[in-house]
């Protein structure tokens, strides 16, 4: 029997992307469809979503909702994959230029509670036959933006006295919790008793993330290690007790890589294509990267790349502290990202002092991200915490050895180039245990030491490139969860 599942999210690659969530929502539904599931996606009608969907047709009119005078549910298709996508057209709420969540001063929009309550509420309407042609059995909600969908469904089920649909809530990053003042609860249209410690209330405020964790039938997160970490005081973000209480309903399923987008043998955006048995093309990618960033074109310099939000969560403060080690040993660093002004400025100052060695570009550019992943020898992902991380998986595919902190999905996907791992043909990168400069410096020294042993370096590159983190195994695990719930 085919399982019908609705994925509810705020972004989807290639329509809209601010982080890894978009890549997951872009790749997981097609992988599920390939395995026999009937999957659709629900998105807010942001400008790039409305512009990027084909054949949009109205499905239902909702009238005045959550402060928008006219709310319409439309159905279209995503041209790149042919997947069916529902879109909520509510222009007052969603037509904002620039970042979908923040204004020009990087402050969250004052009506974000209404904007994303509408997303959760609409998901619950779709489960209640608002589109008679298609009704989901599973409503699969991604991150806090979709966190109210399980709450609206539980409220409707209580009213009707029967189960409407089963819900899964996937946590991509527990640090983003969708917290709003308690007074905004009145805008949501949920039963009054839902504002409760056993409900959406969180330390006197309202948390969309907690709503998802509390009301969903099952909880998943994006790596097995992160599933354990979020049940601890250190990484639970104030929700560890709830997560421990629900530990039987919680599972960690590793994110996958869409190898249709991230594969050096097929990548048309990079200087030369290459694969594990055709490595010379990687040299051409390195030369092109050095030229693009205006650093010294030295083939034998160990080139480190960073594609990241420049934040303390991503460990870029630690990297900044250890940069002298890379420079002193004759290495190079290129950085693409934006974020904390103090980190941006710190990196830019080093780049000004060492123009042949360090280069920084602020912003995000998908093509340039591919160029850095393909052209670097090492991709640094020194995150303080990391739910799954996709950058290290892209790096493995491109033979750019990941340098990572042993945490979350990084711990689940990269094996350190220790002597014993090299001897057993297991090493795929460089892993440091403790989040402190000395531990990162030691990992950087291991990278230089291995780079000096060219045969071992090449063998490690080829091993990294042969790792398979495609969506197949993960999609099978989600399907098993769907079947269990249905």
Secondary structure as the mmCIF struct_conf table of DSSP 4:
data_model
#
loop_
_struct_conf.conf_type_id
_struct_conf.id
_struct_conf.beg_label_comp_id
_struct_conf.beg_label_asym_id
_struct_conf.beg_label_seq_id
_struct_conf.end_label_comp_id
_struct_conf.end_label_asym_id
_struct_conf.end_label_seq_id
HELX_LH_PP_P HELX_LH_PP_P1 UNK A 2 UNK A 3
STRN STRN1 UNK A 4 UNK A 8
BEND BEND1 UNK A 10 UNK A 10
STRN STRN2 UNK A 12 UNK A 12
TURN_TY1_P TURN_TY1_P1 UNK A 13 UNK A 15
STRN STRN3 UNK A 16 UNK A 16
BEND BEND2 UNK A 18 UNK A 19
HELX_RH_AL_P HELX_RH_AL_P1 UNK A 20 UNK A 34
TURN_TY1_P TURN_TY1_P2 UNK A 35 UNK A 36
STRN STRN4 UNK A 38 UNK A 44
HELX_RH_AL_P HELX_RH_AL_P2 UNK A 47 UNK A 52
STRN STRN5 UNK A 53 UNK A 65
TURN_TY1_P TURN_TY1_P3 UNK A 66 UNK A 67
STRN STRN6 UNK A 68 UNK A 78
TURN_TY1_P TURN_TY1_P4 UNK A 79 UNK A 81
STRN STRN7 UNK A 84 UNK A 89
HELX_RH_AL_P HELX_RH_AL_P3 UNK A 91 UNK A 94
BEND BEND3 UNK A 97 UNK A 98
BEND BEND4 UNK A 100 UNK A 101
STRN STRN8 UNK A 102 UNK A 102
TURN_TY1_P TURN_TY1_P5 UNK A 104 UNK A 105
BEND BEND5 UNK A 106 UNK A 106
HELX_LH_PP_P HELX_LH_PP_P2 UNK A 107 UNK A 107
STRN STRN9 UNK A 108 UNK A 108
HELX_LH_PP_P HELX_LH_PP_P3 UNK A 109 UNK A 109
TURN_TY1_P TURN_TY1_P6 UNK A 110 UNK A 111
HELX_RH_AL_P HELX_RH_AL_P4 UNK A 112 UNK A 127
TURN_TY1_P TURN_TY1_P7 UNK A 128 UNK A 129
BEND BEND6 UNK A 130 UNK A 131
TURN_TY1_P TURN_TY1_P8 UNK A 132 UNK A 133
BEND BEND7 UNK A 137 UNK A 137
STRN STRN10 UNK A 138 UNK A 142
TURN_TY1_P TURN_TY1_P9 UNK A 143 UNK A 143
HELX_RH_3T_P HELX_RH_3T_P1 UNK A 144 UNK A 146
TURN_TY1_P TURN_TY1_P10 UNK A 147 UNK A 148
HELX_RH_AL_P HELX_RH_AL_P5 UNK A 149 UNK A 160
TURN_TY1_P TURN_TY1_P11 UNK A 161 UNK A 161
BEND BEND8 UNK A 162 UNK A 162
STRN STRN11 UNK A 166 UNK A 171
BEND BEND9 UNK A 172 UNK A 172
TURN_TY1_P TURN_TY1_P12 UNK A 174 UNK A 175
STRN STRN12 UNK A 179 UNK A 180
HELX_RH_3T_P HELX_RH_3T_P2 UNK A 182 UNK A 187
TURN_TY1_P TURN_TY1_P13 UNK A 188 UNK A 188
HELX_RH_3T_P HELX_RH_3T_P3 UNK A 192 UNK A 194
BEND BEND10 UNK A 195 UNK A 196
TURN_TY1_P TURN_TY1_P14 UNK A 197 UNK A 200
STRN STRN13 UNK A 201 UNK A 202
TURN_TY1_P TURN_TY1_P15 UNK A 203 UNK A 204
STRN STRN14 UNK A 205 UNK A 207
HELX_RH_AL_P HELX_RH_AL_P6 UNK A 208 UNK A 215
BEND BEND11 UNK A 217 UNK A 217
STRN STRN15 UNK A 218 UNK A 221
BEND BEND12 UNK A 222 UNK A 222
HELX_RH_AL_P HELX_RH_AL_P7 UNK A 224 UNK A 229
TURN_TY1_P TURN_TY1_P16 UNK A 230 UNK A 231
BEND BEND13 UNK A 232 UNK A 232
TURN_TY1_P TURN_TY1_P17 UNK A 233 UNK A 235
BEND BEND14 UNK A 236 UNK A 236
TURN_TY1_P TURN_TY1_P18 UNK A 237 UNK A 238
HELX_RH_AL_P HELX_RH_AL_P8 UNK A 240 UNK A 245
TURN_TY1_P TURN_TY1_P19 UNK A 246 UNK A 246
HELX_RH_3T_P HELX_RH_3T_P4 UNK A 247 UNK A 249
STRN STRN16 UNK A 250 UNK A 252
STRN STRN17 UNK A 257 UNK A 257
TURN_TY1_P TURN_TY1_P20 UNK A 259 UNK A 261
BEND BEND15 UNK A 262 UNK A 262
TURN_TY1_P TURN_TY1_P21 UNK A 264 UNK A 266
TURN_TY1_P TURN_TY1_P22 UNK A 268 UNK A 269
BEND BEND16 UNK A 270 UNK A 272
STRN STRN18 UNK A 275 UNK A 275
TURN_TY1_P TURN_TY1_P23 UNK A 276 UNK A 277
STRN STRN19 UNK A 278 UNK A 278
TURN_TY1_P TURN_TY1_P24 UNK A 279 UNK A 279
HELX_RH_AL_P HELX_RH_AL_P9 UNK A 280 UNK A 293
TURN_TY1_P TURN_TY1_P25 UNK A 294 UNK A 294
TURN_TY1_P TURN_TY1_P26 UNK A 299 UNK A 300
BEND BEND17 UNK A 301 UNK A 301
STRN STRN20 UNK A 303 UNK A 307
BEND BEND18 UNK A 308 UNK A 308
STRN STRN21 UNK A 310 UNK A 310
BEND BEND19 UNK A 311 UNK A 311
TURN_TY1_P TURN_TY1_P27 UNK A 312 UNK A 315
HELX_RH_AL_P HELX_RH_AL_P10 UNK A 316 UNK A 328
TURN_TY1_P TURN_TY1_P28 UNK A 329 UNK A 330
STRN STRN22 UNK A 332 UNK A 337
STRN STRN23 UNK A 339 UNK A 339
HELX_RH_AL_P HELX_RH_AL_P11 UNK A 341 UNK A 353
TURN_TY1_P TURN_TY1_P29 UNK A 354 UNK A 357
STRN STRN24 UNK A 358 UNK A 362
BEND BEND20 UNK A 363 UNK A 363
HELX_RH_AL_P HELX_RH_AL_P12 UNK A 366 UNK A 375
BEND BEND21 UNK A 377 UNK A 377
STRN STRN25 UNK A 378 UNK A 381
BEND BEND22 UNK A 384 UNK A 385
BEND BEND23 UNK A 387 UNK A 388
BEND BEND24 UNK A 390 UNK A 390
HELX_RH_AL_P HELX_RH_AL_P13 UNK A 391 UNK A 397
TURN_TY1_P TURN_TY1_P30 UNK A 398 UNK A 399
STRN STRN26 UNK A 401 UNK A 405
BEND BEND25 UNK A 406 UNK A 407
HELX_RH_AL_P HELX_RH_AL_P14 UNK A 408 UNK A 413
STRN STRN27 UNK A 416 UNK A 416
HELX_RH_AL_P HELX_RH_AL_P15 UNK A 419 UNK A 423
TURN_TY1_P TURN_TY1_P31 UNK A 424 UNK A 425
STRN STRN28 UNK A 429 UNK A 432
BEND BEND26 UNK A 433 UNK A 436
HELX_RH_AL_P HELX_RH_AL_P16 UNK A 437 UNK A 452
BEND BEND27 UNK A 453 UNK A 453
HELX_RH_AL_P HELX_RH_AL_P17 UNK A 454 UNK A 465
TURN_TY1_P TURN_TY1_P32 UNK A 466 UNK A 466
STRN STRN29 UNK A 470 UNK A 470
HELX_RH_AL_P HELX_RH_AL_P18 UNK A 471 UNK A 485
#
